[in-house]
Amino acid sequence: MKVGKVVGSIWATRKAACLQGQTFLVVESCGEEIVAADQVGAGPGDRVLLATGTVASRYCMDAPVDAAVVAIVDEKAK
């Protein structure tokens, strides 16, 4: 899992049937931008928790995604 910040969104009017209804966000994490399927309604500026790899596709009903936003971070523990 990774922590990142939502910096934008991606719009795709044509996509595979298994991706219909998915919202995609651009998340900056560890100096790189990642496109992630949003599962929690995150928005620009939100700090989020990302699931990656096979786990991410399970959050998205086995759609072929590499990253999924699975939580909005309220506070980072010290």
N, CA, C and O atoms as a GROMACS GRO file, in nm:
protein
  312
    1MET      N    1   0.084  -0.117   0.000
    1MET     CA    2   0.000   0.000   0.000
    1MET      C    3   0.089   0.124   0.000
    1MET      O    4   0.202   0.123   0.048
    2LYS      N    5   0.033   0.231  -0.056
    2LYS     CA    6   0.106   0.357  -0.065
    2LYS      C    7   0.016   0.471  -0.020
    2LYS      O    8  -0.107   0.460  -0.027
    3VAL      N    9   0.076   0.580   0.025
    3VAL     CA   10   0.004   0.702   0.055
    3VAL      C   11   0.036   0.801  -0.056
    3VAL      O   12   0.150   0.810  -0.100
    4GLY      N   13  -0.065   0.875  -0.101
    4GLY     CA   14  -0.043   0.973  -0.206
    4GLY      C   15  -0.140   1.089  -0.194
    4GLY      O   16  -0.222   1.094  -0.103
    5LYS      N   17  -0.128   1.183  -0.288
    5LYS     CA   18  -0.215   1.300  -0.291
    5LYS      C   19  -0.280   1.309  -0.428
    5LYS      O   20  -0.213   1.298  -0.531
    6VAL      N   21  -0.412   1.329  -0.430
    6VAL     CA   22  -0.485   1.341  -0.556
    6VAL      C   23  -0.450   1.474  -0.621
    6VAL      O   24  -0.467   1.580  -0.561
    7VAL      N   25  -0.400   1.468  -0.746
    7VAL     CA   26  -0.359   1.590  -0.816
    7VAL      C   27  -0.442   1.614  -0.943
    7VAL      O   28  -0.421   1.715  -1.011
    8GLY      N   29  -0.533   1.525  -0.974
    8GLY     CA   30  -0.615   1.544  -1.094
    8GLY      C   31  -0.702   1.424  -1.121
    8GLY      O   32  -0.709   1.331  -1.040
    9SER      N   33  -0.768   1.426  -1.236
    9SER     CA   34  -0.853   1.314  -1.276
    9SER      C   35  -0.833   1.285  -1.424
    9SER      O   36  -0.779   1.367  -1.498
   10ILE      N   37  -0.876   1.168  -1.464
   10ILE     CA   38  -0.868   1.124  -1.604
   10ILE      C   39  -1.009   1.096  -1.652
   10ILE      O   40  -1.087   1.029  -1.584
   11TRP      N   41  -1.043   1.149  -1.769
   11TRP     CA   42  -1.173   1.121  -1.829
   11TRP      C   43  -1.153   1.031  -1.949
   11TRP      O   44  -1.066   1.056  -2.032
   12ALA      N   45  -1.232   0.927  -1.959
   12ALA     CA   46  -1.227   0.837  -2.074
   12ALA      C   47  -1.370   0.807  -2.117
   12ALA      O   48  -1.443   0.738  -2.046
   13THR      N   49  -1.409   0.858  -2.232
   13THR     CA   50  -1.546   0.835  -2.276
   13THR      C   51  -1.564   0.696  -2.336
   13THR      O   52  -1.674   0.641  -2.336
   14ARG      N   53  -1.456   0.640  -2.388
   14ARG     CA   54  -1.461   0.504  -2.440
   14ARG      C   55  -1.365   0.419  -2.359
   14ARG      O   56  -1.246   0.450  -2.349
   15LYS      N   57  -1.417   0.311  -2.303
   15LYS     CA   58  -1.332   0.222  -2.224
   15LYS      C   59  -1.390   0.082  -2.225
   15LYS      O   60  -1.506   0.062  -2.263
   16ALA      N   61  -1.311  -0.014  -2.184
   16ALA     CA   62  -1.355  -0.153  -2.179
   16ALA      C   63  -1.478  -0.165  -2.090
   16ALA      O   64  -1.494  -0.090  -1.994
   17ALA      N   65  -1.564  -0.258  -2.123
   17ALA     CA   66  -1.689  -0.277  -2.048
   17ALA      C   67  -1.664  -0.298  -1.899
   17ALA      O   68  -1.742  -0.252  -1.816
   18CYS      N   69  -1.556  -0.368  -1.864
   18CYS     CA   70  -1.527  -0.394  -1.723
   18CYS      C   71  -1.486  -0.269  -1.647
   18CYS      O   72  -1.480  -0.270  -1.524
   19LEU      N   73  -1.459  -0.160  -1.718
   19LEU     CA   74  -1.421  -0.034  -1.653
   19LEU      C   75  -1.534   0.067  -1.648
   19LEU      O   76  -1.517   0.177  -1.596
   20GLN      N   77  -1.651   0.031  -1.703
   20GLN     CA   78  -1.766   0.121  -1.700
   20GLN      C   79  -1.802   0.152  -1.556
   20GLN      O   80  -1.804   0.063  -1.472
   21GLY      N   81  -1.829   0.278  -1.528
   21GLY     CA   82  -1.867   0.320  -1.394
   21GLY      C   83  -1.749   0.353  -1.303
   21GLY      O   84  -1.770   0.402  -1.192
   22GLN      N   85  -1.628   0.327  -1.348
   22GLN     CA   86  -1.509   0.357  -1.268
   22GLN      C   87  -1.470   0.503  -1.288
   22GLN      O   88  -1.476   0.555  -1.399
   23THR      N   89  -1.429   0.568  -1.180
   23THR     CA   90  -1.373   0.703  -1.185
   23THR      C   91  -1.223   0.689  -1.165
   23THR      O   92  -1.178   0.615  -1.078
   24PHE      N   93  -1.146   0.760  -1.246
   24PHE     CA   94  -1.001   0.749  -1.239
   24PHE      C   95  -0.939   0.880  -1.192
   24PHE      O   96  -0.974   0.988  -1.241
   25LEU      N   97  -0.848   0.870  -1.096
   25LEU     CA   98  -0.778   0.986  -1.041
   25LEU      C   99  -0.629   0.976  -1.068
   25LEU      O  100  -0.574   0.866  -1.078
   26VAL      N  101  -0.564   1.091  -1.078
   26VAL     CA  102  -0.419   1.095  -1.087
   26VAL      C  103  -0.370   1.123  -0.946
   26VAL      O  104  -0.406   1.224  -0.884
   27VAL      N  105  -0.287   1.032  -0.895
   27VAL     CA  106  -0.237   1.041  -0.758
   27VAL      C  107  -0.085   1.050  -0.762
   27VAL      O  108  -0.019   0.969  -0.827
   28GLU      N  109  -0.030   1.149  -0.692
   28GLU     CA  110   0.115   1.161  -0.682
   28GLU      C  111   0.162   1.088  -0.557
   28GLU      O  112   0.116   1.115  -0.446
   29SER      N  113   0.253   0.993  -0.578
   29SER     CA  114   0.307   0.914  -0.467
   29SER      C  115   0.453   0.882  -0.495
   29SER      O  116   0.487   0.834  -0.604
   30CYS      N  117   0.538   0.907  -0.400
   30CYS     CA  118   0.682   0.878  -0.413
   30CYS      C  119   0.743   0.942  -0.538
   30CYS      O  120   0.828   0.881  -0.603
   31GLY      N  121   0.701   1.063  -0.570
   31GLY     CA  122   0.757   1.135  -0.682
   31GLY      C  123   0.707   1.094  -0.819
   31GLY      O  124   0.758   1.143  -0.920
   32GLU      N  125   0.608   1.005  -0.826
   32GLU     CA  126   0.554   0.966  -0.956
   32GLU      C  127   0.402   0.983  -0.956
   32GLU      O  128   0.338   0.982  -0.850
   33GLU      N  129   0.346   1.000  -1.075
   33GLU     CA  130   0.201   1.010  -1.090
   33GLU      C  131   0.146   0.873  -1.128
   33GLU      O  132   0.196   0.807  -1.219
   34ILE      N  133   0.041   0.832  -1.056
   34ILE     CA  134  -0.021   0.702  -1.077
   34ILE      C  135  -0.169   0.725  -1.109
   34ILE      O  136  -0.233   0.807  -1.044
   35VAL      N  137  -0.221   0.654  -1.207
   35VAL     CA  138  -0.365   0.657  -1.234
   35VAL      C  139  -0.428   0.546  -1.151
   35VAL      O  140  -0.387   0.431  -1.159
   36ALA      N  141  -0.528   0.584  -1.071
   36ALA     CA  142  -0.591   0.487  -0.980
   36ALA      C  143  -0.742   0.494  -0.992
   36ALA      O  144  -0.799   0.602  -1.008
   37ALA      N  145  -0.807   0.379  -0.983
   37ALA     CA  146  -0.953   0.373  -0.981
   37ALA      C  147  -1.000   0.416  -0.842
   37ALA      O  148  -0.954   0.362  -0.741
   38ASP      N  149  -1.091   0.513  -0.837
   38ASP     CA  150  -1.138   0.568  -0.710
   38ASP      C  151  -1.254   0.485  -0.657
   38ASP      O  152  -1.355   0.469  -0.725
   39GLN      N  153  -1.239   0.432  -0.536
   39GLN     CA  154  -1.343   0.351  -0.475
   39GLN      C  155  -1.411   0.420  -0.358
   39GLN      O  156  -1.503   0.364  -0.298
   40VAL      N  157  -1.367   0.544  -0.324
   40VAL     CA  158  -1.418   0.609  -0.203
   40VAL      C  159  -1.467   0.753  -0.223
   40VAL      O  160  -1.508   0.817  -0.126
   41GLY      N  161  -1.463   0.805  -0.344
   41GLY     CA  162  -1.510   0.941  -0.369
   41GLY      C  163  -1.410   1.049  -0.332
   41GLY      O  164  -1.449   1.156  -0.286
   42ALA      N  165  -1.282   1.022  -0.350
   42ALA     CA  166  -1.177   1.120  -0.319
   42ALA      C  167  -1.178   1.233  -0.422
   42ALA      O  168  -1.234   1.219  -0.531
   43GLY      N  169  -1.116   1.344  -0.385
   43GLY     CA  170  -1.111   1.458  -0.475
   43GLY      C  171  -0.976   1.527  -0.472
   43GLY      O  172  -0.888   1.487  -0.395
   44PRO      N  173  -0.958   1.629  -0.554
   44PRO     CA  174  -0.831   1.700  -0.562
   44PRO      C  175  -0.784   1.748  -0.425
   44PRO      O  176  -0.861   1.806  -0.348
   45GLY      N  177  -0.657   1.724  -0.396
   45GLY     CA  178  -0.599   1.767  -0.270
   45GLY      C  179  -0.609   1.665  -0.158
   45GLY      O  180  -0.538   1.677  -0.058
   46ASP      N  181  -0.695   1.565  -0.172
   46ASP     CA  182  -0.709   1.464  -0.067
   46ASP      C  183  -0.585   1.377  -0.059
   46ASP      O  184  -0.527   1.340  -0.161
   47ARG      N  185  -0.544   1.345   0.064
   47ARG     CA  186  -0.441   1.244   0.087
   47ARG      C  187  -0.512   1.110   0.090
   47ARG      O  188  -0.613   1.094   0.159
   48VAL      N  189  -0.461   1.015   0.015
   48VAL     CA  190  -0.531   0.888   0.001
   48VAL      C  191  -0.439   0.768   0.024
   48VAL      O  192  -0.317   0.780   0.017
   49LEU      N  193  -0.501   0.655   0.050
   49LEU     CA  194  -0.431   0.529   0.062
   49LEU      C  195  -0.457   0.450  -0.064
   49LEU      O  196  -0.572   0.432  -0.105
   50LEU      N  197  -0.350   0.401  -0.127
   50LEU     CA  198  -0.360   0.326  -0.252
   50LEU      C  199  -0.332   0.179  -0.229
   50LEU      O  200  -0.235   0.143  -0.161
   51ALA      N  201  -0.416   0.095  -0.285
   51ALA     CA  202  -0.385  -0.048  -0.296
   51ALA      C  203  -0.330  -0.067  -0.436
   51ALA      O  204  -0.383  -0.009  -0.531
   52THR      N  205  -0.226  -0.148  -0.451
   52THR     CA  206  -0.166  -0.167  -0.582
   52THR      C  207  -0.157  -0.315  -0.616
   52THR      O  208  -0.171  -0.402  -0.530
   53GLY      N  209  -0.134  -0.342  -0.744
   53GLY     CA  210  -0.118  -0.479  -0.790
   53GLY      C  211  -0.247  -0.557  -0.789
   53GLY      O  212  -0.355  -0.501  -0.810
   54THR      N  213  -0.237  -0.686  -0.766
   54THR     CA  214  -0.353  -0.776  -0.768
   54THR      C  215  -0.460  -0.733  -0.669
   54THR      O  216  -0.580  -0.746  -0.697
   55VAL      N  217  -0.419  -0.684  -0.554
   55VAL     CA  218  -0.515  -0.640  -0.452
   55VAL      C  219  -0.604  -0.528  -0.507
   55VAL      O  220  -0.723  -0.524  -0.479
   56ALA      N  221  -0.547  -0.437  -0.584
   56ALA     CA  222  -0.624  -0.326  -0.640
   56ALA      C  223  -0.736  -0.377  -0.730
   56ALA      O  224  -0.848  -0.325  -0.724
   57SER      N  225  -0.709  -0.476  -0.812
   57SER     CA  226  -0.813  -0.526  -0.902
   57SER      C  227  -0.926  -0.592  -0.825
   57SER      O  228  -1.040  -0.592  -0.871
   58ARG      N  229  -0.898  -0.648  -0.710
   58ARG     CA  230  -1.004  -0.710  -0.627
   58ARG      C  231  -1.101  -0.603  -0.574
   58ARG      O  232  -1.220  -0.630  -0.560
   59TYR      N  233  -1.050  -0.484  -0.543
   59TYR     CA  234  -1.137  -0.375  -0.497
   59TYR      C  235  -1.227  -0.326  -0.609
   59TYR      O  236  -1.329  -0.263  -0.584
   60CYS      N  237  -1.189  -0.354  -0.733
   60CYS     CA  238  -1.261  -0.303  -0.851
   60CYS      C  239  -1.331  -0.416  -0.926
   60CYS      O  240  -1.339  -0.413  -1.049
   61MET      N  241  -1.382  -0.514  -0.854
   61MET     CA  242  -1.454  -0.627  -0.914
   61MET      C  243  -1.372  -0.695  -1.022
   61MET      O  244  -1.424  -0.729  -1.129
   62ASP      N  245  -1.244  -0.716  -0.994
   62ASP     CA  246  -1.151  -0.784  -1.083
   62ASP      C  247  -1.129  -0.715  -1.217
   62ASP      O  248  -1.090  -0.779  -1.314
   63ALA      N  249  -1.155  -0.584  -1.223
   63ALA     CA  250  -1.122  -0.507  -1.343
   63ALA      C  251  -0.970  -0.497  -1.353
   63ALA      O  252  -0.901  -0.502  -1.251
   64PRO      N  253  -0.917  -0.483  -1.474
   64PRO     CA  254  -0.771  -0.480  -1.492
   64PRO      C  255  -0.709  -0.346  -1.454
   64PRO      O  256  -0.671  -0.267  -1.541
   65VAL      N  257  -0.700  -0.319  -1.323
   65VAL     CA  258  -0.639  -0.195  -1.276
   65VAL      C  259  -0.515  -0.229  -1.192
   65VAL      O  260  -0.509  -0.335  -1.129
   66ASP      N  261  -0.418  -0.139  -1.193
   66ASP     CA  262  -0.294  -0.158  -1.116
   66ASP      C  263  -0.295  -0.084  -0.983
   66ASP      O  264  -0.214  -0.113  -0.896
   67ALA      N  265  -0.389   0.012  -0.967
   67ALA     CA  266  -0.396   0.089  -0.843
   67ALA      C  267  -0.540   0.130  -0.816
   67ALA      O  268  -0.615   0.160  -0.909
   68ALA      N  269  -0.577   0.130  -0.689
   68ALA     CA  270  -0.712   0.172  -0.648
   68ALA      C  271  -0.701   0.258  -0.523
   68ALA      O  272  -0.627   0.226  -0.430
   69VAL      N  273  -0.777   0.367  -0.520
   69VAL     CA  274  -0.787   0.450  -0.401
   69VAL      C  275  -0.888   0.381  -0.309
   69VAL      O  276  -1.004   0.365  -0.345
   70VAL      N  277  -0.841   0.340  -0.190
   70VAL     CA  278  -0.927   0.263  -0.100
   70VAL      C  279  -0.959   0.335   0.030
   70VAL      O  280  -1.039   0.286   0.110
   71ALA      N  281  -0.897   0.451   0.054
   71ALA     CA  282  -0.927   0.528   0.175
   71ALA      C  283  -0.880   0.672   0.159
   71ALA      O  284  -0.784   0.700   0.088
   72ILE      N  285  -0.950   0.763   0.225
   72ILE     CA  286  -0.906   0.901   0.235
   72ILE      C  287  -0.843   0.916   0.372
   72ILE      O  288  -0.905   0.885   0.474
   73VAL      N  289  -0.719   0.964   0.376
   73VAL     CA  290  -0.644   0.974   0.502
   73VAL      C  291  -0.690   1.101   0.575
   73VAL      O  292  -0.679   1.212   0.522
   74ASP      N  293  -0.740   1.083   0.698
   74ASP     CA  294  -0.780   1.198   0.779
   74ASP      C  295  -0.660   1.261   0.847
   74ASP      O  296  -0.649   1.383   0.857
   75GLU      N  297  -0.570   1.176   0.894
   75GLU     CA  298  -0.457   1.224   0.972
   75GLU      C  299  -0.346   1.122   0.966
   75GLU      O  300  -0.372   1.002   0.969
   76LYS      N  301  -0.224   1.169   0.957
   76LYS     CA  302  -0.108   1.080   0.957
   76LYS      C  303  -0.053   1.070   1.098
   76LYS      O  304  -0.021   1.172   1.160
   77ALA      N  305  -0.042   0.948   1.151
   77ALA     CA  306   0.009   0.930   1.287
   77ALA      C  307   0.156   0.970   1.293
   77ALA      O  308   0.230   0.956   1.196
   78LYS      N  309   0.197   1.018   1.408
   78LYS     CA  310   0.336   1.061   1.425
   78LYS      C  311   0.418   0.954   1.490
   78LYS      O  312   0.537   0.972   1.513
   0.00000   0.00000   0.00000
